[in-house]
Amino acid sequence: DFGYSIPRTSYEQRSCGTGVDYSNAQPGDLICYNAINGIEHVGIYIGNNRVIHAGSTATGIHTSVANYRSVNCVRRIVR
């Protein structure tokens, strides 16, 4: 609807958009985390060193500090 699209999987999402240094992350950027047990994970940066992301079926959608896991990369979709 807004002229942007991203791939469905977290593995594909870590290669879309433009790479940004973690220190320059802005709200809306994707924070891609290193895989744990082969599972990639992505959150959306919301500012103040926080991300919103889907945790597990037990925790659901919630916010966390952005570096709660080892950050693989930051991707900016919207310019």
N, C-alpha and C positions, 0 to 999 in steps of 0.2 A: 504493500500500500504506500510506502514511503520511498520506494526506489532502491531499497537495500535488501539483500538476501544473504543468508549465511548457510553453510552446509549443516546437515542434521547432526553429524557425530562430532564428539569432542576432538577426536583425532584429526578430522578434516578442519575443524574450526581453528586449530592452532596454526594453520597455514594461510588463513584468509585475512583480508584487510592488510594493514600496515603494521609492522613491528614497532613497538614503542618501548623505551627503557622503563623499567618498573618505577623508577623515581619520578617519571613524567606521566604516570597513569592519571587519567581523567575519568570522571563518572561516565559510564557507558562502555568503557573499554572491557574487553574480555581478558580475564586473568586465567591463564592455562597452567595447570599444575602437573608436576611430574607424576607418572603412573605409579600406583601402588598396587601390587599383585596384578599387574597388567591392565589396570583400569585407569583411564585418563579421566580428568575432571576439569570443569570450566566453571568459573563464577563471573558475575558482572560487577565491576568495580562501581561503588556508589559514593566514593569520596571518604575522607577522614580515615584512610587505611582500613576500609570495610568493603566486603563483597556480599552480594546476595547469591545464594546457590541452593541447589537441591541436595540435601544431605543424604538421608536414608528414609526408608518408609517409616522409621520410628521418629526421626527428627523433622522430616518434611522440608519445606522451604524456610530458610532462616538466614540471618546475617552472621558473619564471622569477621575476625581481623583478616585482612587481605593476605597476610603471609602465614596463615595457620598451617600451611603445608609448603613444601619447597616449590617456588614458582618456576615454571619452565619458560614462559614467555608472556608478554602482554601484547594484545592485538587490538588495533583501533579500526573499527568498521566504518563509523561515521566520521567524516572529515570536517 
